[in-house]
């Protein structure tokens, strides 16, 4: 019986050619079954070859349960031990995928992920920490990751409320007075 909080061995994003976009392998001392970059690359290459033409969403590969999802030119993988509950891994995969999709405004493709890699990594860190699932609600992950718009000067004056427009004008006027312009 698997009675541990450590559910995830790795989260991997590969492009349509099997090249790594992002990967995080979890497992501190003694738990990491893929300790070197060479071993990780070999695992990823074999995993991609096994799943690139498959229509499923779950496989058993290299004594690991792997749930995957692909979209256009990106493959999302969540890897767990062979004894791990597939429903937990599925909820992790779905939460992470939906959070990334929301962050990228439903444009989940390699170029968009690379352009917003900082936010994608933050979303992954909000979903999983050291192999422990932290959050499986995509909207909570997105709210923690997305940049809040606290400054009303970024909002065009035509989209601001009357009070916001007044505050913006007052701040700009005060800046010019203090600068002596």
JOKA-V687886 format. One record per pair of residues at least 4 apart in sequence whose C-alpha atoms are under 7 Angstrom apart, sorted by sequence separation. I is the first residue (numbers start at 1). J is the second residue. If there is no record, write none. Layout:
{{I J} {I J}}
This chain:
{{14 18} {15 19} {27 31} {28 32} {35 39} {36 40} {37 41} {38 42} {39 43} {40 44} {41 45} {42 46} {43 47} {44 48} {45 49} {46 50} {47 51} {48 52} {60 64} {61 65} {70 74} {71 75} {80 84} {85 89} {86 90} {87 91} {88 92} {89 93} {90 94} {91 95} {92 96} {93 97} {94 98} {95 99} {96 100} {97 101} {98 102} {99 103} {100 104} {101 105} {102 106} {104 108} {108 112} {109 113} {110 114} {111 115} {112 116} {113 117} {116 120} {117 121} {118 122} {119 123} {120 124} {121 125} {122 126} {123 127} {124 128} {125 129} {128 132} {129 133} {137 141} {138 142} {139 143} {140 144} {141 145} {142 146} {155 159} {156 160} {160 164} {161 165} {162 166} {163 167} {164 168} {165 169} {166 170} {167 171} {168 172} {169 173} {170 174} {171 175} {172 176} {173 177} {174 178} {175 179} {176 180} {177 181} {14 19} {15 20} {27 32} {34 39} {60 65} {61 66} {70 75} {101 106} {107 112} {108 113} {128 133} {129 134} {155 160} {160 165} {176 181} {14 20} {15 21} {26 32} {34 40} {59 65} {60 66} {69 75} {70 76} {101 107} {127 133} {128 134} {13 20} {14 21} {59 66} {68 75} {69 76} {101 108} {113 120} {127 134} {13 21} {58 66} {59 67} {68 76} {69 77} {104 112} {126 134} {127 135} {157 165} {13 22} {58 67} {68 77} {126 135} {127 136} {12 22} {13 23} {57 67} {58 68} {67 77} {68 78} {12 23} {57 68} {66 77} {67 78} {78 89} {11 23} {12 24} {57 69} {66 78} {67 79} {152 164} {11 24} {66 79} {10 24} {11 25} {65 79} {66 80} {127 141} {10 25} {64 79} {65 80} {78 93} {126 141} {153 168} {9 25} {10 26} {64 80} {65 81} {152 168} {9 26} {64 81} {65 82} {8 26} {9 27} {64 82} {123 141} {63 82} {100 120} {67 89} {123 145} {67 90} {122 145} {99 123} {119 145} {18 45} {96 123} {96 124} {18 48} {96 127} {74 109} {73 109} {74 110} {71 108} {72 109} {73 110} {99 138} {103 142} {98 138} {99 139} {92 133} {95 136} {95 137} {96 138} {99 141} {95 138} {99 142} {92 136} {91 136} {16 73} {15 73} {16 74} {15 74} {14 74} {15 75} {13 74} {14 75} {13 75} {14 76} {13 76} {12 76} {13 77} {12 77} {11 77} {12 78} {11 78} {10 78} {11 79} {10 79} {9 79} {8 79} {9 80} {8 80} {9 81} {7 80} {7 84} {2 83} {15 110} {27 130} {26 130} {27 131} {26 131} {9 131} {8 131} {7 131} {8 132} {6 131} {7 132} {6 132} {7 133} {5 132}}
